[in-house]
Amino acid sequence: MLMSAQSPSRPQSWRIVEGSVLGETGCAIGEVAIADGRIVDAAGRAAMCLDASGLLVLPGIIDIHGDAFERQIMPRPNVGFSLETALADTDRQLVSNGITTAYHGVTWSWEPGLRGAENARALLDRLEEMGPRLAADTRYHLRHEIFNLAGEAEILEWIEAGRIGCLAFNDHMEGTFKARHRPEKVGKMIERSGLAREDFLSLVEAVYARRDEVAASVERLARAGLRAGIPTLSHDDMTPEMRQWFRGIGVGIAEFPVTEATAREAAAHGEAIVFGAPNVLRGGSHTGCPTAAEMVRLGLCSVLASDYYYPALLGAPFRLVADGVCSFETAWALVSSGPAKALGLTDRGQLTAGARADVLVVDPRGPGGLARVVATFAHGRLVYLADGGRLIGG
């Protein structure tokens, strides 16, 4: 049962009772009270109740980087749907999977099509318009392809205007240039761009010719992000030296470091380190990068992201516990308090009095033995419910 985040008839005061509530030292039977969008010490007498007996009560999931919404926009090459339809459907997927804060990873590349300038601008406009009506707190994670030199001036305007939630620096041009004559490597990019093959290859040549301008552009954008207080991420750092360079210009989050040595470099300086939750569920990376579960075991991962598959964020903590990698409180922090800290979100990530009431009620033994979300509260509103029989009148 999905519910509008704006329904005026829904009570704003709740008690979630008899559940196993996750605290700093583990889970214990208790209750969580909600009033006016916040977690409080006690709710009023007229509160609605939800019976969470036999279930876990957890902080809402915070997704630092998810781009699965692209499949709602273009489920097949050159088959597109309106942004409004795609974002609304994505919102339903988010809350049904327990994601209450989502940073949509929008790639603005040097290539046209799905990841081109027109789509990046349109997505920003639609998110700003639709945001108040979406159930999840949905923000714009700009994945800036660093060879997109033409976009720098406009991105600087977005940063200064406070329009983006975080800024990541991506470089897929080097790999594209090296593989430009291998159809099995660039075929999908060509389809996504909507260009003829020869036109795409000509574009790659022209963009790569400006490679000497890239580093200075990245530095200007990083400094602007630092001044504006916007979290910045370096994506796919290849070496410890690359992470050091990004640290030197103020980029403090290492997203998907490609080697263990690079992750260790970030960890040694207390930086947030992001790996993919799908990597955990699948038992490894599909691109040959470090195994996320092993990085967690070694203390080299502080945040998990949905990346390309939203359900992975709910399942990954339970998989880590089942495999003996870490405790449940440590595993759940990777999708709640860990990303909250990395992103500077001081009002969420834990079930403490005064925090924003983003709360999940989860059955750890759902269909097939997999965890499933029974109820999702976003900013104190019940936005998803899978079992109406657990509602109790005030």
C-alpha positions as CSV (number, residue, x, y, z in Angstrom):
1,M,0.0,0.0,0.0
2,L,1.7,3.2,-1.2
3,M,0.5,6.5,0.2
4,S,0.8,10.1,-0.9
5,A,3.4,12.1,1.1
6,Q,1.0,15.0,1.1
7,S,-2.2,13.4,2.4
8,P,-3.8,15.9,4.8
9,S,-5.9,13.2,6.6
10,R,-3.1,11.1,7.9
11,P,-2.3,11.5,11.6
12,Q,1.0,13.2,12.3
13,S,1.5,11.4,15.6
14,W,2.5,7.7,15.7
15,R,3.7,5.0,18.1
16,I,5.5,2.0,16.7
17,V,5.2,-0.6,19.4
18,E,6.6,-4.0,20.5
19,G,9.3,-4.0,17.8
20,S,13.0,-4.8,18.1
21,V,14.4,-1.2,17.9
22,L,17.9,-0.7,16.6
23,G,20.0,1.5,18.9
24,E,23.8,2.2,19.1
25,T,24.5,-1.1,20.9
26,G,22.1,-3.4,19.1
27,C,18.4,-4.2,19.0
28,A,16.0,-4.3,22.0
29,I,12.3,-4.5,22.3
30,G,10.8,-1.1,22.7
31,E,8.8,1.6,20.8
32,V,9.4,4.6,18.7
33,A,7.2,7.7,19.0
34,I,6.7,10.2,16.2
35,A,5.2,13.7,16.3
36,D,5.4,16.5,13.8
37,G,7.9,14.7,11.6
38,R,10.4,14.0,14.4
39,I,11.2,11.2,16.7
40,V,10.0,12.2,20.3
41,D,10.3,10.7,23.7
42,A,6.5,10.1,23.9
43,A,3.6,10.6,21.5
44,G,0.2,12.0,22.5
45,R,-2.8,9.9,23.6
46,A,-4.4,10.3,20.1
47,A,-1.5,8.7,18.3
48,M,-2.1,6.0,15.8
49,C,-0.1,2.8,16.5
50,L,1.6,0.2,14.4
51,D,2.2,-3.2,15.9
52,A,5.8,-4.2,15.1
53,S,5.9,-7.3,17.2
54,G,8.4,-9.8,15.7
55,L,9.8,-7.1,13.4
56,L,12.8,-4.8,13.3
57,V,12.4,-1.0,13.7
58,L,15.3,0.7,11.9
59,P,16.5,4.1,10.7
60,G,15.5,4.9,7.1
61,I,18.0,4.1,4.4
62,I,20.0,6.9,2.8
63,D,21.1,6.2,-0.7
64,I,24.2,8.4,-1.6
65,H,24.2,7.3,-5.3
66,G,21.5,5.5,-7.2
67,D,20.9,5.7,-11.0
68,A,18.4,2.9,-11.5
69,F,15.9,5.6,-12.3
70,E,17.5,5.8,-15.7
71,R,15.7,2.5,-16.6
72,Q,12.4,4.2,-15.9
73,I,13.3,7.0,-18.3
74,M,14.7,4.8,-21.0
75,P,13.9,1.1,-20.4
76,R,15.2,0.2,-23.9
77,P,17.6,2.1,-26.2
78,N,15.7,5.0,-27.8
79,V,12.5,4.1,-25.9
80,G,11.7,6.9,-23.5
81,F,9.0,7.9,-21.0
82,S,8.3,11.3,-19.5
83,L,10.5,12.4,-16.6
84,E,7.4,12.9,-14.4
85,T,6.3,9.3,-15.0
86,A,9.8,7.9,-14.4
87,L,10.4,9.9,-11.2
88,A,7.0,9.1,-9.7
89,D,7.5,5.4,-10.4
90,T,11.1,5.6,-8.9
91,D,9.7,7.2,-5.8
92,R,7.4,4.2,-5.2
93,Q,10.3,1.9,-5.7
94,L,12.4,3.8,-3.2
95,V,10.0,3.8,-0.2
96,S,8.9,0.2,-0.8
97,N,12.6,-0.7,-0.5
98,G,13.1,1.4,2.6
99,I,15.0,4.3,1.0
100,T,13.8,7.5,2.7
101,T,16.6,9.8,1.4
102,A,17.7,9.4,-2.2
103,Y,20.5,11.1,-4.1
104,H,19.6,10.5,-7.8
105,G,22.9,10.1,-9.6
106,V,22.4,12.2,-12.7
107,T,25.2,12.0,-15.2
108,W,26.0,15.1,-17.3
109,S,28.4,13.9,-19.9
110,W,30.1,15.2,-23.0
111,E,27.9,12.8,-24.9
112,P,24.3,13.6,-26.0
113,G,21.2,11.6,-25.3
114,L,20.2,10.1,-21.9
115,R,23.3,11.5,-20.2
116,G,23.5,14.8,-22.2
117,A,23.0,18.4,-21.2
118,E,19.3,18.6,-22.1
119,N,18.4,15.6,-19.9
120,A,20.5,16.8,-17.0
121,R,18.8,20.2,-17.0
122,A,15.3,18.7,-17.3
123,L,15.9,16.3,-14.5
124,L,17.0,19.1,-12.2
125,D,13.9,21.1,-13.0
126,R,11.6,18.2,-12.6
127,L,13.1,17.1,-9.2
128,E,12.8,20.7,-7.9
129,E,9.1,20.8,-9.0
130,M,8.1,17.3,-7.9
131,G,10.3,17.1,-4.7
132,P,7.6,18.4,-2.3
133,R,5.2,15.8,-3.5
134,L,7.6,12.8,-3.5
135,A,7.5,10.4,-0.5
136,A,11.3,10.1,-0.3
137,D,13.5,13.1,0.3
138,T,15.0,13.2,-3.2
139,R,18.1,15.2,-4.1
140,Y,20.3,15.7,-7.1
141,H,23.7,14.0,-7.2
142,L,25.4,15.5,-10.2
143,R,27.8,13.0,-11.7
144,H,30.0,15.4,-13.7
145,E,32.0,13.8,-16.5
146,I,35.2,15.8,-16.2
147,F,35.7,16.1,-19.9
148,N,32.3,17.9,-20.1
149,L,34.2,21.2,-20.2
150,A,31.2,22.9,-21.9
151,G,29.1,22.4,-18.8
152,E,31.5,24.0,-16.3
153,A,30.0,27.5,-16.2
154,E,26.4,26.2,-15.8
155,I,27.4,23.8,-13.1
156,L,29.1,26.6,-11.2
157,E,25.8,28.5,-11.3
158,W,24.0,25.5,-10.0
159,I,26.5,25.1,-7.1
160,E,26.2,28.8,-6.2
161,A,22.4,28.6,-6.3
162,G,22.3,25.6,-4.0
163,R,20.5,23.5,-6.6
164,I,22.5,20.2,-6.2
165,G,22.9,17.9,-3.3
166,C,26.4,16.6,-4.0
167,L,28.9,16.6,-6.8
168,A,30.9,13.7,-8.1
169,F,33.8,13.7,-10.5
170,N,33.7,10.9,-13.1
171,D,36.0,10.1,-16.0
172,H,34.8,7.6,-18.5
173,M,36.5,9.4,-21.4
174,E,39.9,7.8,-20.9
175,G,38.4,4.3,-21.2
176,T,36.1,5.3,-24.0
177,F,39.0,6.8,-26.0
178,K,41.1,3.6,-25.6
179,A,38.2,1.4,-26.6
180,R,36.7,3.6,-29.2
181,H,37.3,1.1,-32.1
182,R,35.9,-1.9,-30.1
183,P,32.2,-2.2,-30.8
184,E,31.6,-4.5,-27.8
185,K,33.0,-1.8,-25.5
186,V,31.3,1.3,-26.9
187,G,28.2,-0.1,-28.5
188,K,25.9,0.6,-25.6
189,M,27.2,4.2,-25.3
190,I,26.6,4.8,-29.0
191,E,23.0,3.5,-28.6
192,R,22.4,5.7,-25.6
193,S,23.8,8.8,-27.3
194,G,21.5,8.4,-30.3
195,L,24.4,9.2,-32.7
196,A,25.5,7.3,-35.7
197,R,28.7,5.4,-35.0
198,E,31.0,7.6,-37.1
199,D,29.5,10.7,-35.5
200,F,30.1,9.3,-32.0
201,L,33.7,8.5,-32.8
202,S,34.3,11.9,-34.2
203,L,32.9,13.4,-31.0
204,V,35.2,11.3,-28.8
205,E,38.2,12.5,-30.8
206,A,37.2,16.2,-30.5
207,V,36.5,16.0,-26.8
208,Y,39.6,14.1,-25.9
209,A,41.7,16.7,-27.8
210,R,41.0,19.1,-24.9
211,R,42.4,16.8,-22.2
212,D,45.0,19.4,-21.0
213,E,42.1,21.6,-19.8
214,V,40.5,19.1,-17.6
215,A,42.5,19.2,-14.4
216,A,42.0,23.0,-14.0
217,S,38.3,22.7,-14.6
218,V,38.0,20.0,-11.9
219,E,39.9,22.3,-9.4
220,R,37.6,25.2,-10.1
221,L,34.5,23.1,-9.5
222,A,35.9,21.4,-6.4
223,R,36.7,24.8,-4.9
224,A,33.2,26.1,-5.6
225,G,31.7,23.0,-4.0
226,L,33.9,23.5,-0.9
227,R,32.8,27.1,-0.6
228,A,29.2,26.2,-0.9
229,G,29.4,23.3,1.6
230,I,28.3,20.7,-1.0
231,P,29.7,17.2,-0.5
232,T,32.1,16.2,-3.3
233,L,33.1,12.7,-4.4
234,S,35.8,11.3,-6.6
235,H,34.5,8.3,-8.6
236,D,36.6,5.2,-9.4
237,D,39.9,6.5,-8.0
238,M,42.5,4.3,-9.7
239,T,45.5,4.8,-7.4
240,P,46.4,6.2,-3.9
241,E,48.0,9.1,-5.8
242,M,44.7,9.9,-7.5
243,R,42.9,10.0,-4.1
244,Q,45.7,12.2,-2.8
245,W,45.2,14.6,-5.6
246,F,41.5,14.8,-5.1
247,R,42.0,15.3,-1.3
248,G,44.3,18.2,-2.1
249,I,41.5,20.1,-3.9
250,G,39.0,19.4,-1.1
251,V,37.1,16.3,-2.5
252,G,36.5,14.3,0.7
253,I,34.5,11.2,-0.4
254,A,36.1,8.2,-2.2
255,E,33.4,6.6,-4.3
256,F,34.1,3.1,-5.6
257,P,37.9,3.1,-5.3
258,V,39.3,0.7,-7.8
259,T,42.0,-0.9,-5.6
260,E,42.3,-1.9,-2.0
261,A,45.4,0.3,-1.7
262,T,43.4,3.3,-2.8
263,A,40.7,2.5,-0.2
264,R,43.4,2.3,2.5
265,E,44.7,5.7,1.5
266,A,41.2,7.1,2.0
267,A,40.7,5.3,5.3
268,A,44.1,6.5,6.6
269,H,42.8,10.1,6.4
270,G,39.3,9.3,7.9
271,E,37.5,9.8,4.6
272,A,34.1,8.3,3.7
273,I,34.5,5.3,1.4
274,V,31.6,4.2,-0.8
275,F,31.1,0.7,-2.3
276,G,28.1,-0.8,-4.0
277,A,25.4,-2.8,-2.2
278,P,24.8,-4.9,-5.4
279,N,28.5,-5.9,-5.0
280,V,27.6,-7.3,-1.6
281,L,24.6,-9.2,-2.8
282,R,26.3,-10.7,-5.8
283,G,29.4,-11.7,-3.9
284,G,31.7,-9.4,-5.8
285,S,32.1,-6.7,-8.4
286,H,31.0,-7.2,-12.0
287,T,33.9,-5.0,-13.2
288,G,36.7,-6.6,-11.3
289,C,36.9,-4.0,-8.5
290,P,37.3,-4.9,-4.8
291,T,34.8,-7.1,-3.2
292,A,32.6,-4.9,-1.1
293,A,32.0,-7.4,1.7
294,E,35.8,-7.8,2.1
295,M,36.2,-4.0,2.2
296,V,33.6,-3.9,5.0
297,R,35.4,-6.7,6.9
298,L,38.7,-4.8,6.6
299,G,37.1,-1.5,7.8
300,L,37.6,0.0,4.3
301,C,34.0,0.8,3.6
302,S,31.8,3.3,5.5
303,V,28.9,3.7,3.0
304,L,26.9,1.4,0.7
305,A,25.1,2.8,-2.3
306,S,22.3,1.2,-4.4
307,D,24.3,2.1,-7.5
308,Y,22.1,0.5,-10.2
309,Y,19.7,-1.6,-8.1
310,Y,17.6,-0.2,-5.3
311,P,16.6,-3.4,-3.5
312,A,20.3,-4.1,-2.8
313,L,20.4,-1.5,0.0
314,L,17.9,-3.4,2.1
315,G,19.4,-6.8,1.4
316,A,23.1,-6.0,1.8
317,P,23.2,-5.6,5.6
318,F,21.4,-8.9,6.2
319,R,23.8,-10.6,3.7
320,L,26.8,-9.2,5.6
321,V,25.5,-10.5,8.9
322,A,24.6,-13.9,7.4
323,D,28.1,-14.2,6.0
324,G,29.7,-13.4,9.4
325,V,31.3,-10.2,8.0
326,C,30.1,-7.8,10.8
327,S,27.4,-7.2,13.4
328,F,24.0,-6.0,12.4
329,E,24.4,-2.6,13.9
330,T,27.7,-2.1,11.9
331,A,26.0,-3.4,8.7
332,W,23.0,-1.2,9.1
333,A,25.1,1.9,9.7
334,L,26.5,1.5,6.2
335,V,23.1,2.4,4.8
336,S,22.0,4.9,7.5
337,S,24.3,6.7,9.8
338,G,27.3,6.2,7.5
339,P,25.9,8.0,4.5
340,A,24.3,10.6,6.8
341,K,27.7,11.5,8.2
342,A,29.4,11.5,4.8
343,L,26.7,13.8,3.4
344,G,26.5,16.1,6.4
345,L,22.9,15.1,7.2
346,T,22.9,15.7,10.9
347,D,19.2,15.2,11.3
348,R,18.8,11.6,10.3
349,G,20.5,8.2,10.2
350,Q,19.7,7.1,13.9
351,L,16.5,6.6,15.9
352,T,17.2,9.4,18.5
353,A,14.9,12.0,19.9
354,G,14.8,15.1,17.8
355,A,15.9,13.3,14.6
356,R,13.8,13.4,11.4
357,A,11.4,10.6,11.6
358,D,12.6,8.4,8.8
359,V,11.7,4.9,10.2
360,L,11.4,1.4,8.7
361,V,9.6,-1.6,10.1
362,V,11.2,-4.6,8.5
363,D,10.5,-8.4,8.5
364,P,13.9,-10.0,8.5
365,R,12.4,-13.3,7.3
366,G,10.1,-12.4,4.5
367,P,9.3,-14.4,1.3
368,G,12.2,-16.7,0.4
369,G,13.9,-15.9,3.7
370,L,14.7,-12.4,2.5
371,A,14.1,-9.2,4.4
372,R,11.1,-7.2,3.3
373,V,9.8,-3.7,4.3
374,V,6.5,-3.8,6.1
375,A,6.2,-0.1,6.7
376,T,8.1,3.1,5.8
377,F,7.7,6.4,7.6
378,A,9.3,9.4,5.8
379,H,9.5,12.6,7.8
380,G,6.9,11.2,10.1
381,R,4.4,10.2,7.4
382,L,3.4,6.6,6.7
383,V,4.2,6.4,3.0
384,Y,4.3,2.6,2.5
385,L,2.5,-0.2,4.3
386,A,2.5,-3.9,3.3
387,D,0.4,-5.2,6.2
388,G,-2.7,-3.1,7.1
389,G,-3.5,-5.6,9.9
390,R,-0.7,-4.1,12.0
391,L,-2.4,-0.8,12.4
392,I,-4.0,-0.1,15.8
393,G,-6.4,2.8,16.5
394,G,-5.3,5.5,18.9
